Amino acid sequence: HLREIVGGSLRDRGVKIMAKLGKAGQIPDLSRLPLDPARAVKVGALAGSIAINVKDRGFGDTYRYVITFGTGAPDYDTATTTVTVDADEAIDWIVKRIEPKQLLKAKGVRIEGDLTLPLRALQLLLD
């Protein structure tokens, strides 16, 4: 699934969306994200996991990425929180540089389970 983002169909559709928006077909600039090891340690101390389901309408598939916090073993089938997004909408948000906290309230985002876990993780990383 990571291959689809880096060099496959999702990357190709992302380039098309960027072209429609008048942006260069390149990987979004993530340099604005702060890199603070102390924050990373705090995020690692959280308990639970977040599954991110990316729906690919083009291939009728869903790509699932699971982030496990703390020292627990990854559980790919059951997550504390599941965030589901459409791939095309997600690419559009990245290109438009929508703030991460705003994405949790975006129309195309569906959150199930512990609604506070992604917010706490973002607050620790970004505030």
N, C-alpha and C positions, 0 to 999 in steps of 0.2 A: 504493500500500500504506500509506503514512503516513496517508492520508485515512481508512482503515479504523480505525486506532488512535485518531485524533483525533475523528472524527465519524461513523464508520460502524459496521459490525457488531461489530467487536472492542470498541469503546467501549461499545456497547449491552450486550454480554454481560458486560463488566467491571462495568457498573452493576448488572446482575442478581446477579453473584457478590458484589459489595459489599453489596447488600441482604440476601442470604442470611446474610452474616457480621455483619449489624447495623451496617454502616459506611455513612456518607453517600456518595452517588453523586457523588464528585468525583475529580479527578486526585490521585493519591497525593502525599503531601508529600515532596518531594525536598530539602528544606532541610537535611537532615542530611548531605548529601554535601558534603565539603569542597571549597572552590574555592581552589586554590593554583596560580598560573601556573607556578611552578617544577616542580611535579609534572606539569603538562600538557606541558611541554617534554620531560621525561624519558620520558613515555609516547609522545610523538611521535617520539622517537629509537629506539623499538623497531623491529625489522624484521619485516615480514610483514603478514598481514591476518587478521581474524576475520570469518567469515560467520555471521550469526545467522539461522537458519531458524525461523520461527514457524509451526507447523502450525495451521490453522484447520479444525477438524472440522466446524463449522457449514456451511462452504461448500466443503469438500474442497479447500482451496487451501493453499499454503505461501507466506508472505511472506519474502523474503530481504533482509537488510540487511548490507552489507559495510563494515567499518571497516578502512581501510588506514593503517598506521603508516609513519612516515618520509616520504621524498620520492618513493617509487615511485608509479606510476600505478595507480589502482584496477583490480583484475581481478575482475570480478563472477562469473566462471565458476569460477576456481580460487582457493581461499583456503588460507592456511597452516593455519588451524584452522577447523573448522565446528562450531558449537554448535546443536543442534536441540532445541526445546522445544515443548510443546503450549500453545496460546494460553490456554486456560482455566486450566491449571496455573500459567502465568506470571502471569496476573492475580491468582490466589489468593495467590501468593508475594509479589507487590507489596503487596497489601492487608494481608497478615499481617506485612509488613516483615521478611522473611527477609533476613539479611545476605548480601551478594553472594558472599562466599567460600563460604558454605554451599550456595549454588545450584549451584556446580560439582560438588558431590557429591550433589545431590538425585536422587531416584529417576527423575524424568521428564526428566532432562537427558542428552543423548547428545553426547559430544565426540569428534570425529575429527581426526586430524592432530597437530599440535604441541600436546600437552596443557599445556605450560608457558606458552604465550603468554597465554592469558586470565588465568592466575594471576599472571604477572609484571605485566600491565597493572593488575589489581586491586590488587596490592601497592603499586605506584607511586602509584596514585590514593588508596588508603584508609589505608595504614599511616603 
